Amino acid sequence: MPKNFVSNKDETVRMFDNNLFEALSRVHPSVPLIIYVPVIFYVLYLSIWQRQLSALNIIILIILGIFIWTITEYMLHRFIFHFQPQSKIGEKLHFIFHGVHHDYPSDSRRLVMPPSASIPLALLFYFLFVLILGDVLVFPFFAGFLVGYLFYDITHFAIHHFNMHSKFWLAIKNHHMKHHYQDPSKGFGVSTPFWDTVIGTNFTPKKEK
């Protein structure tokens, strides 16, 4: 099996000469929870007490938001994070966004998305969802979307640093490990292999080879 990484230790590589930019490129895995859990509770509060949506509507929109996150996760990972640029500037940007993770997959400070990237993306998606759903239904939907995102970030960290024991978590971990160490052109789902199976980018079982 070819070596598809530089170091599998929990170590990092400096990406920026500027100390501020370098600091912004690293993040403790608890930071997404600290930022987005209050946002989730706030938009749910708005859904219940300001917009007065029914419990059924809120539950359905939360589930829909989680579902839309799963395909968003797949599309971002496959077409943005694994985009192969042809220019040197593009190659540097690719390394900053995702290449560094493949070179140093166990770097614990670059396993979850830093706020410098996640906050602009969250705002972009929020205003896109407002255009699609309006300013009432968007709140529970966005809560579900953020729940999906947090599950992705936490799962990604756990995959690289925790020992999995249940069959469910082992299957998710093995799926992502194959993406890193076997074939990075497959296995783009991190929190779930569902879309890889649907779209055809899942790994072929050994018995079928």
Secondary structure, DSSP 8 states (H G I E B T S, - for coil): -----S--SS------SSHHHHHHT---TTHHHHHHHHHHHHHHHIIIIIS---HHHHHHHHHHHHHHHHHHHHHIIIIIIT---SSHHHHHHHIIIIIHHHHSTT-GGGSS--HHHHHHHHHHHHHHHHHHHHHHHHHHHHHHHHHHHHHHHHHHHHHHHS---SHHHHHHHHHHHHHHHT-TTS---SS-SHHHHHHT-S---GGG-
